[in-house]
Amino acid sequence: MEDQIKVEIQISAVGEVTVDGYDDAYKNYEIGRTKTLTKSVTLGNLEGMINELFEEVQLTYDNPEHLTAKIVIRAKKDQNKIRYLG
């Protein structure tokens, strides 16, 4: 598994909504996914995955004010080598 990296992707959609009886209201919808990828993965590959997840979120939350993605790769230095966690 030395040539693989566990990638965590989080997609968040947030926007203001109207709710009777309240001055302000916000809706937040979030999904998280993990995937084990090879070290040769490119930014373009990650962008494709993000776009797929954006589309998935937009099926549930149509037209949010903010639609964001966060990608996490966890690693630590172990005896002068980078070791990927997960």
All heavy atoms as an XYZ file, in Angstrom:
688
protein
N       0.816     -1.191      0.000
C       0.000      0.000      0.000
C       0.864      1.261      0.000
O       0.368      2.351      0.133
C      -0.930     -0.028      1.211
C      -1.949      1.070      1.169
S      -3.436      0.594      1.991
C      -3.906      2.150      2.671
N       2.162      1.104     -0.144
C       3.055      2.259     -0.168
C       2.794      3.194     -1.331
O       3.092      4.374     -1.257
C       4.513      1.798     -0.216
C       5.062      1.493      1.143
C       6.550      1.233      1.090
O       7.240      1.825      0.239
O       7.018      0.429      1.888
N       2.252      2.681     -2.410
C       2.006      3.522     -3.578
C       0.580      4.057     -3.613
O       0.123      4.540     -4.625
C       2.315      2.746     -4.856
C       1.425      1.528     -5.031
O       0.918      1.002     -4.018
O       1.231      1.110     -6.185
N      -0.140      3.989     -2.476
C      -1.513      4.467     -2.430
C      -1.701      5.534     -1.353
O      -0.976      5.570     -0.361
C      -2.474      3.304     -2.175
C      -2.460      2.305     -3.325
C      -3.511      1.239     -3.141
O      -3.785      0.821     -2.024
N      -4.087      0.803     -4.235
N      -2.691      6.373     -1.583
C      -3.016      7.467     -0.675
C      -4.520      7.445     -0.419
O      -5.307      7.330     -1.354
C      -2.650      8.834     -1.295
C      -1.173      8.898     -1.620
C      -3.052      9.972     -0.381
C      -0.796     10.130     -2.419
N      -4.903      7.570      0.848
C      -6.316      7.691      1.188
C      -6.679      9.165      1.132
O      -6.060      9.990      1.803
C      -6.592      7.120      2.574
C      -8.049      7.200      2.972
C      -8.237      6.591      4.342
C      -9.631      6.763      4.851
N      -9.776      6.243      6.215
N      -7.682      9.498      0.334
C      -8.109     10.876      0.147
C      -9.507     11.038      0.738
O     -10.385     10.219      0.491
C      -8.121     11.242     -1.357
C      -8.643     12.642     -1.577
C      -6.731     11.093     -1.946
N      -9.683     12.084      1.536
C     -10.995     12.401      2.105
C     -11.532     13.628      1.373
O     -10.840     14.633      1.254
C     -10.876     12.717      3.588
C     -10.283     11.586      4.405
C      -9.918     12.009      5.817
O     -10.358     13.093      6.274
O      -9.174     11.255      6.474
N     -12.772     13.541      0.888
C     -13.397     14.652      0.176
C     -14.677     15.028      0.913
O     -15.503     14.165      1.208
C     -13.726     14.285     -1.285
C     -12.464     13.824     -2.019
C     -14.369     15.468     -2.002
C     -12.725     13.248     -3.392
N     -14.820     16.309      1.190
C     -16.008     16.815      1.872
C     -16.634     17.893      0.998
O     -15.949     18.826      0.567
C     -15.620     17.391      3.226
C     -16.753     17.936      4.025
C     -16.286     18.531      5.351
O     -15.106     18.489      5.693
N     -17.202     19.088      6.095
N     -17.926     17.764      0.736
C     -18.665     18.747     -0.050
C     -19.713     19.382      0.858
O     -20.436     18.678      1.560
C     -19.366     18.098     -1.263
C     -18.374     17.323     -2.130
C     -20.131     19.139     -2.075
C     -17.343     18.153     -2.830
N     -19.793     20.710      0.831
C     -20.729     21.437      1.682
C     -21.522     22.434      0.840
O     -20.943     23.172      0.043
C     -19.970     22.164      2.781
O     -20.859     22.832      3.640
N     -22.846     22.439      1.036
C     -23.728     23.399      0.380
C     -24.463     24.179      1.466
O     -25.042     23.583      2.370
C     -24.725     22.667     -0.517
N     -24.420     25.504      1.359
C     -25.024     26.364      2.380
C     -25.776     27.489      1.689
O     -25.314     28.025      0.680
C     -23.941     26.974      3.305
C     -24.561     27.873      4.356
C     -23.102     25.898      3.950
N     -26.914     27.850      2.271
C     -27.653     28.984      1.734
C     -28.738     29.444      2.686
O     -29.148     28.719      3.589
N     -29.190     30.651      2.449
C     -30.259     31.230      3.257
C     -31.597     30.715      2.739
O     -31.792     30.568      1.530
C     -30.197     32.753      3.177
C     -31.068     33.440      4.184
C     -30.816     34.941      4.255
O     -29.968     35.445      3.501
O     -31.477     35.585      5.069
N     -32.490     30.416      3.653
C     -33.839     29.965      3.298
C     -34.861     30.778      4.079
O     -34.535     31.430      5.069
C     -34.037     28.452      3.586
C     -33.155     27.611      2.685
C     -33.775     28.122      5.042
N     -36.096     30.735      3.627
C     -37.175     31.430      4.311
C     -37.964     30.426      5.129
O     -38.416     29.403      4.611
C     -38.113     32.105      3.283
O     -37.337     33.000      2.486
C     -39.221     32.864      3.970
N     -38.089     30.718      6.425
C     -38.852     29.868      7.333
C     -39.820     30.770      8.102
O     -39.389     31.737      8.738
C     -37.932     29.105      8.315
C     -38.752     28.276      9.289
C     -36.946     28.227      7.553
N     -41.114     30.478      8.013
C     -42.118     31.284      8.709
C     -41.827     31.349     10.208
O     -41.504     30.346     10.834
C     -43.522     30.706      8.491
C     -44.006     30.885      7.060
O     -43.498     31.785      6.366
O     -44.891     30.114      6.636
N     -41.917     32.552     10.765
C     -41.727     32.735     12.188
C     -40.292     33.018     12.601
O     -40.013     33.211     13.784
N     -39.361     33.031     11.642
C     -37.954     33.288     11.950
C     -37.433     34.444     11.100
O     -37.824     34.603      9.939
C     -37.093     32.044     11.702
C     -37.383     30.936     12.676
C     -38.346     29.974     12.390
C     -36.717     30.863     13.891
C     -38.634     28.962     13.300
C     -36.998     29.861     14.800
C     -37.957     28.915     14.487
O     -38.239     27.923     15.391
N     -36.544     35.237     11.695
C     -35.948     36.356     10.959
C     -34.959     35.861      9.911
O     -34.963     36.318      8.776
C     -35.241     37.310     11.919
C     -36.202     37.955     12.908
O     -37.398     38.109     12.570
O     -35.754     38.292     14.023
N     -34.084     34.972     10.321
C     -33.067     34.416      9.423
C     -33.039     32.909      9.577
O     -33.231     32.385     10.680
C     -31.666     34.954      9.761
C     -31.558     36.449      9.560
O     -31.959     36.927      8.480
O     -31.064     37.128     10.476
N     -32.796     32.217      8.481
C     -32.659     30.762      8.531
C     -31.678     30.336      7.442
O     -31.627     30.931      6.363
C     -34.012     30.088      8.322
N     -30.902     29.317      7.757
C     -29.915     28.806      6.813
C     -30.052     27.298      6.695
O     -30.389     26.618      7.654
C     -28.489     29.154      7.272
C     -28.239     30.628      7.245
C     -28.525     31.424      8.347
C     -27.758     31.243      6.102
C     -28.328     32.789      8.314
C     -27.551     32.610      6.063
C     -27.839     33.376      7.161
O     -27.653     34.735      7.127
N     -29.759     26.823      5.519
C     -29.789     25.385      5.257
C     -28.363     24.958      4.934
O     -27.653     25.637      4.187
C     -30.706     25.095      4.066
C     -30.780     23.647      3.673
C     -31.753     23.482      2.500
C     -31.832     22.057      2.035
N     -32.775     21.920      0.908
N     -27.948     23.836      5.517
C     -26.620     23.295      5.268
C     -26.769     21.820      4.923
O     -27.435     21.069      5.632
C     -25.733     23.462      6.501
C     -24.331     22.955      6.276
O     -23.825     23.018      5.166
N     -23.708     22.460      7.316
N     -26.144     21.398      3.820
C     -26.160     19.997      3.417
C     -24.713     19.609      3.147
O     -23.985     20.332      2.474
C     -27.008     19.810      2.155
C     -27.136     18.374      1.739
C     -28.026     17.526      2.376
C     -26.360     17.856      0.710
C     -28.145     16.199      2.009
C     -26.472     16.535      0.337
C     -27.366     15.715      0.986
O     -27.474     14.391      0.617
N     -24.302     18.464      3.685
C     -22.892     18.085      3.594
C     -22.765     16.583      3.359
O     -23.526     15.796      3.930
C     -22.217     18.476      4.905
C     -20.731     18.431      4.889
C     -20.173     19.052      6.152
O     -19.972     20.280      6.167
O     -19.959     18.310      7.119
N     -21.814     16.215      2.510
C     -21.480     14.795      2.325
C     -19.968     14.632      2.456
O     -19.205     15.559      2.218
C     -21.959     14.230      0.965
C     -21.288     14.958     -0.207
C     -23.474     14.282      0.859
C     -21.551     14.319     -1.560
N     -19.556     13.450      2.829
C     -18.139     13.129      2.923
C     -17.878     11.775      2.280
O     -18.706     10.870      2.377
N     -16.770     11.664      1.622
C     -16.382     10.415      0.965
C     -14.888     10.192      1.182
O     -14.121     11.153      1.280
C     -16.636     10.475     -0.542
C     -18.061     10.747     -0.969
C     -18.920      9.502     -0.831
N     -20.228      9.692     -1.420
C     -21.276     10.186     -0.779
N     -21.154     10.556      0.472
N     -22.444     10.321     -1.371
N     -14.477      8.931      1.235
C     -13.053      8.598      1.244
C     -12.786      7.643      0.097
O     -13.657      6.860     -0.293
C     -12.613      7.938      2.570
O     -13.339      6.741      2.757
C     -12.823      8.867      3.737
N     -11.593      7.743     -0.444
C     -11.223      6.883     -1.564
C      -9.715      6.660     -1.525
O      -8.949      7.591     -1.270
C     -11.623      7.546     -2.885
C     -11.512      6.643     -4.076
C     -12.232      7.234     -5.259
C     -12.262      6.212     -6.362
N     -13.201      6.558     -7.400
N      -9.301      5.429     -1.758
C      -7.884      5.109     -1.827
C      -7.444      5.227     -3.283
O      -8.014      4.591     -4.167
C      -7.614      3.694     -1.288
O      -8.090      3.625      0.060
C      -6.133      3.383     -1.304
N      -6.448      6.070     -3.515
C      -5.956      6.350     -4.866
C      -4.465      6.069     -4.953
O      -3.780      6.019     -3.934
C      -6.211      7.824     -5.206
C      -7.658      8.296     -5.102
C      -7.721      9.810     -5.211
C      -8.506      7.654     -6.173
N      -3.977      5.935     -6.161
C      -2.537      5.778     -6.348
C      -1.862      7.136     -6.220
O      -2.498      8.175     -6.389
C      -2.208      5.176     -7.735
O      -2.622      6.102     -8.739
C      -2.886      3.843     -7.941
N      -0.579      7.124     -5.932
C       0.172      8.371     -5.806
C       0.229      9.147     -7.123
O       0.495     10.339     -7.133
C       1.594      8.094     -5.339
C       1.707      7.753     -3.884
C       3.169      7.604     -3.511
C       3.357      7.237     -2.075
N       4.775      7.108     -1.714
N      -0.032      8.487     -8.228
C       0.036      9.151     -9.528
C      -1.232      9.945     -9.861
O      -1.322     10.523    -10.940
C       0.304      8.126    -10.631
O      -0.770      7.201    -10.709
N      -2.186     10.009     -8.931
C      -3.406     10.772     -9.174
C      -3.049     12.233     -9.450
O      -2.106     12.773     -8.872
C      -4.397     10.652     -7.986
C      -3.876     11.372     -6.767
C      -5.771     11.158     -8.361
N      -3.788     12.857    -10.356
C      -3.513     14.249    -10.716
C      -4.588     15.166    -10.146
O      -5.658     14.713     -9.733
C      -3.481     14.428    -12.241
O      -4.803     14.181    -12.756
C      -2.479     13.490    -12.905
N      -4.286     16.444    -10.157
C      -5.269     17.432     -9.733
C      -6.509     17.355    -10.621
O      -7.638     17.519    -10.153
C      -4.646     18.831     -9.768
C      -5.457     19.962     -9.175
C      -5.859     19.667     -7.739
C      -4.670     21.254     -9.236
N      -6.306     17.065    -11.881
C      -7.432     16.905    -12.807
C      -8.333     15.743    -12.407
O      -9.559     15.842    -12.504
N      -7.745     14.631    -11.945
C      -8.536     13.499    -11.456
C      -9.379     13.904    -10.255
O     -10.563     13.565    -10.161
C      -7.652     12.323    -11.059
C      -6.816     11.760    -12.182
O      -5.606     11.625    -12.026
N      -7.415     11.432    -13.315
N      -8.760     14.614     -9.321
C      -9.472     15.067     -8.128
C     -10.585     16.039     -8.496
O     -11.681     15.993     -7.941
C      -8.512     15.716     -7.137
C      -7.478     14.779     -6.507
C      -6.485     15.578     -5.669
C      -8.138     13.704     -5.673
N     -10.323     16.901     -9.451
C     -11.341     17.849     -9.900
C     -12.553     17.120    -10.478
O     -13.697     17.504    -10.228
C     -10.737     18.784    -10.949
C     -11.637     19.926    -11.341
C     -10.942     20.868    -12.306
O      -9.947     21.497    -11.908
O     -11.404     20.957    -13.457
N     -12.302     16.053    -11.217
C     -13.402     15.254    -11.764
C     -14.254     14.641    -10.664
O     -15.492     14.635    -10.740
N     -13.605     14.131     -9.617
C     -14.348     13.553     -8.485
C     -15.171     14.624     -7.776
O     -16.323     14.396     -7.396
C     -13.382     12.887     -7.504
C     -12.824     11.579     -8.013
S     -11.863     10.725     -6.766
C     -10.256     11.423     -7.055
N     -14.583     15.804     -7.606
C     -15.304     16.897     -6.954
C     -16.535     17.279     -7.768
O     -17.621     17.474     -7.218
C     -14.376     18.113     -6.753
C     -13.340     17.808     -5.680
C     -15.175     19.360     -6.375
C     -12.250     18.849     -5.582
N     -16.384     17.384     -9.076
C     -17.524     17.738     -9.918
C     -18.649     16.713     -9.798
O     -19.822     17.079     -9.755
C     -17.096     17.899    -11.375
C     -16.508     19.266    -11.642
O     -16.973     20.264    -11.098
N     -15.488     19.318    -12.459
N     -18.312     15.427     -9.742
C     -19.329     14.387     -9.561
C     -20.065     14.567     -8.239
O     -21.297     14.443     -8.173
C     -18.692     13.002     -9.598
C     -18.220     12.559    -10.955
C     -17.476     11.228    -10.907
O     -17.513     10.543     -9.851
O     -16.848     10.881    -11.920
N     -19.313     14.871     -7.182
C     -19.929     15.055     -5.875
C     -20.741     16.354     -5.807
O     -21.793     16.395     -5.161
C     -18.869     15.013     -4.775
C     -18.181     13.653     -4.625
C     -17.045     13.736     -3.620
C     -19.169     12.580     -4.231
N     -20.291     17.412     -6.491
C     -21.093     18.631     -6.583
C     -22.458     18.307     -7.194
O     -23.489     18.763     -6.710
C     -20.394     19.689     -7.438
C     -19.343     20.509     -6.735
C     -18.420     21.224     -7.474
C     -19.273     20.597     -5.355
C     -17.455     22.010     -6.861
C     -18.306     21.372     -4.720
C     -17.399     22.085     -5.483
N     -22.458     17.535     -8.274
C     -23.709     17.167     -8.929
C     -24.607     16.352     -8.000
O     -25.820     16.557     -7.960
C     -23.423     16.390    -10.218
C     -22.820     17.261    -11.306
C     -22.372     16.466    -12.520
O     -22.698     15.263    -12.633
O     -21.691     17.067    -13.371
N     -24.010     15.444     -7.230
C     -24.778     14.643     -6.274
C     -25.457     15.535     -5.234
O     -26.642     15.365     -4.931
C     -23.857     13.641     -5.582
C     -24.551     12.777     -4.555
C     -23.608     11.840     -3.829
O     -22.572     11.426     -4.405
O     -23.914     11.514     -2.673
N     -24.724     16.500     -4.705
C     -25.284     17.401     -3.697
C     -26.397     18.255     -4.306
O     -27.441     18.465     -3.693
C     -24.173     18.281     -3.079
C     -24.764     19.425     -2.274
C     -23.264     17.432     -2.205
N     -26.193     18.719     -5.527
C     -27.180     19.591     -6.156
C     -28.477     18.860     -6.499
O     -29.499     19.511     -6.708
C     -26.582     20.270     -7.381
C     -25.580     21.345     -6.974
C     -24.899     21.994     -8.147
O     -24.357     21.313     -9.018
N     -24.923     23.321     -8.182
N     -28.471     17.543     -6.511
C     -29.720     16.793     -6.678
C     -30.598     16.941     -5.432
O     -31.823     16.906     -5.516
C     -29.437     15.308     -6.936
C     -28.799     14.962     -8.270
C     -28.439     13.479     -8.316
C     -29.717     15.328     -9.425
N     -29.970     17.112     -4.270
C     -30.697     17.261     -3.012
C     -30.919     18.720     -2.660
O     -31.966     19.094     -2.155
C     -29.919     16.568     -1.871
O     -29.748     15.199     -2.221
C     -30.656     16.660     -0.558
N     -29.928     19.551     -2.917
C     -29.989     20.961     -2.552
C     -29.771     21.770     -3.823
O     -28.646     22.025     -4.236
C     -28.923     21.273     -1.511
C     -28.997     22.657     -0.882
C     -28.306     22.930      0.271
C     -29.737     23.691     -1.438
C     -28.349     24.178      0.870
C     -29.788     24.940     -0.857
C     -29.093     25.180      0.297
O     -29.141     26.420      0.872
N     -30.862     22.183     -4.436
C     -30.799     22.899     -5.704
C     -30.381     24.355     -5.491
O     -30.962     25.062     -4.687
C     -32.169     22.841     -6.388
C     -32.138     23.386     -7.800
O     -31.105     23.222     -8.478
O     -33.145     23.984     -8.218
N     -29.357     24.773     -6.181
C     -28.911     26.156     -6.230
C     -28.505     26.758     -4.874
O     -28.995     27.818     -4.490
C     -30.012     27.011     -6.876
C     -29.438     28.046     -7.794
O     -28.261     28.009     -8.117
N     -30.269     28.977     -8.211
N     -27.594     26.134     -4.143
C     -27.145     26.728     -2.875
C     -26.326     27.994     -3.135
O     -25.729     28.151     -4.199
C     -26.269     25.635     -2.266
C     -25.766     24.870     -3.438
C     -26.872     24.908     -4.456
N     -26.303     28.883     -2.150
C     -25.499     30.106     -2.287
C     -24.010     29.793     -2.335
O     -23.254     30.436     -3.055
C     -25.779     31.049     -1.121
C     -27.150     31.672     -1.153
C     -27.406     32.555      0.056
O     -26.531     33.382      0.394
O     -28.479     32.408      0.658
N     -23.584     28.831     -1.521
C     -22.173     28.436     -1.465
C     -22.078     26.923     -1.617
O     -22.752     26.177     -0.913
C     -21.536     28.844     -0.134
C     -21.631     30.305      0.141
N     -20.782     31.219     -0.434
C     -22.489     31.014      0.913
C     -21.112     32.435     -0.018
N     -22.145     32.335      0.796
N     -21.243     26.490     -2.525
C     -20.982     25.063     -2.742
C     -19.468     24.896     -2.729
O     -18.770     25.422     -3.603
C     -21.577     24.613     -4.078
C     -21.522     23.141     -4.421
C     -22.244     22.308     -3.375
C     -22.135     22.895     -5.792
N     -18.945     24.220     -1.696
C     -17.497     24.148     -1.520
C     -17.027     22.707     -1.380
O     -17.797     21.818     -1.015
C     -17.047     24.938     -0.276
O     -17.665     24.372      0.875
C     -17.414     26.405     -0.390
N     -15.748     22.510     -1.649
C     -15.119     21.194     -1.506
C     -13.863     21.334     -0.662
O     -13.167     22.348     -0.721
C     -14.762     20.619     -2.865
N     -13.600     20.288      0.109
C     -12.353     20.220      0.879
C     -11.769     18.832      0.671
O     -12.477     17.839      0.801
C     -12.630     20.468      2.365
C     -11.387     20.348      3.231
C     -11.603     20.832      4.646
C     -12.435     19.889      5.451
N     -12.511     20.233      6.883
N     -10.483     18.781      0.349
C      -9.785     17.512      0.157
C      -8.704     17.413      1.226
O      -7.938     18.353      1.435
C      -9.152     17.421     -1.241
C     -10.235     17.446     -2.312
C      -8.301     16.162     -1.362
C      -9.707     17.480     -3.712
N      -8.641     16.249      1.890
C      -7.647     16.026      2.934
C      -6.841     14.780      2.599
O      -7.410     13.741      2.275
C      -8.321     15.851      4.314
C      -7.296     15.513      5.375
C      -9.107     17.089      4.689
N      -5.525     14.909      2.678
C      -4.613     13.769      2.572
C      -3.801     13.780      3.857
O      -3.083     14.737      4.136
C      -3.679     13.892      1.355
C      -4.497     13.929      0.063
C      -2.675     12.741      1.337
C      -3.680     14.258     -1.167
N      -3.923     12.737      4.647
C      -3.230     12.682      5.938
C      -1.892     11.950      5.776
O      -1.833     10.875      5.196
C      -4.098     11.975      6.966
C      -5.403     12.711      7.205
C      -6.213     12.076      8.303
N      -7.539     12.610      8.343
C      -7.893     13.754      8.907
N      -6.984     14.498      9.488
N      -9.139     14.170      8.899
N      -0.837     12.575      6.298
C       0.500     11.990      6.194
C       1.315     12.378      7.421
O       1.004     13.336      8.114
C       1.194     12.489      4.933
N       2.364     11.607      7.657
C       3.310     11.974      8.706
C       4.704     11.556      8.255
O       4.870     10.687      7.398
C       2.945     11.331     10.037
C       3.219      9.857     10.145
C       2.932      9.380     11.564
C       3.427      7.980     11.785
N       3.268      7.556     13.166
N       5.696     12.189      8.840
C       7.088     11.862      8.529
C       7.535     10.762      9.473
O       7.405     10.879     10.689
C       7.962     13.096      8.676
C       9.332     12.903      8.092
C      10.042     14.230      7.980
C      11.354     14.022      7.262
N      12.035     15.276      7.018
N       8.053      9.685      8.912
C       8.464      8.520      9.685
C       9.832      8.075      9.190
O       9.957      7.543      8.093
C       7.423      7.408      9.516
C       7.644      6.236     10.450
O       8.391      6.387     11.436
O       7.055      5.171     10.183
N      10.865      8.339      9.969
C      12.241      7.995      9.619
C      12.628      8.561      8.246
O      13.055      7.850      7.345
C      12.445      6.479      9.654
C      12.241      5.889     11.038
C      12.388      4.382     11.050
O      12.561      3.746     10.014
N      12.306      3.810     12.238
N      12.435      9.867      8.104
C      12.770     10.600      6.883
C      11.978     10.163      5.654
O      12.380     10.438      4.529
C      14.273     10.537      6.590
C      15.066     11.325      7.604
O      14.583     12.337      8.127
N      16.268     10.878      7.914
N      10.871      9.492      5.845
C       9.987      9.123      4.740
C       8.595      9.644      5.066
O       8.183      9.708      6.221
C       9.915      7.606      4.554
C      11.185      6.978      4.026
C      11.022      5.492      3.914
C      10.753      5.149      2.465
N      10.648      3.696      2.237
N       7.866     10.008      4.037
C       6.473     10.404      4.235
C       5.619      9.149      4.206
O       5.716      8.338      3.283
C       6.019     11.386      3.152
C       6.803     12.682      3.280
C       4.522     11.641      3.259
C       6.510     13.695      2.193
N       4.807      8.993      5.267
C       3.909      7.843      5.337
C       2.487      8.374      5.322
O       2.121      9.229      6.133
C       4.167      7.048      6.621
C       3.426      5.733      6.654
C       3.942      4.827      7.754
N       3.661      5.315      9.086
C       2.594      4.957      9.811
N       1.732      4.108      9.319
N       2.407      5.453     11.005
N       1.683      7.862      4.385
C       0.296      8.296      4.265
C      -0.565      7.466      5.195
O      -0.414      6.245      5.279
C      -0.168      8.183      2.808
C       0.600      9.128      1.934
C       1.699      8.694      1.190
C       0.254     10.464      1.877
C       2.423      9.576      0.418
C       0.985     11.362      1.101
C       2.052     10.902      0.382
O       2.786     11.783     -0.372
N      -1.449      8.139      5.912
C      -2.276      7.481      6.908
C      -3.623      7.098      6.304
O      -4.157      7.794      5.463
C      -2.479      8.420      8.100
C      -1.191      8.992      8.699
C      -1.519      9.976      9.793
C      -0.304      7.886      9.224
N      -4.167      6.024      6.826
C      -5.494      5.617      6.375
C      -5.524      4.328      5.774
O      -5.268      3.445      5.308
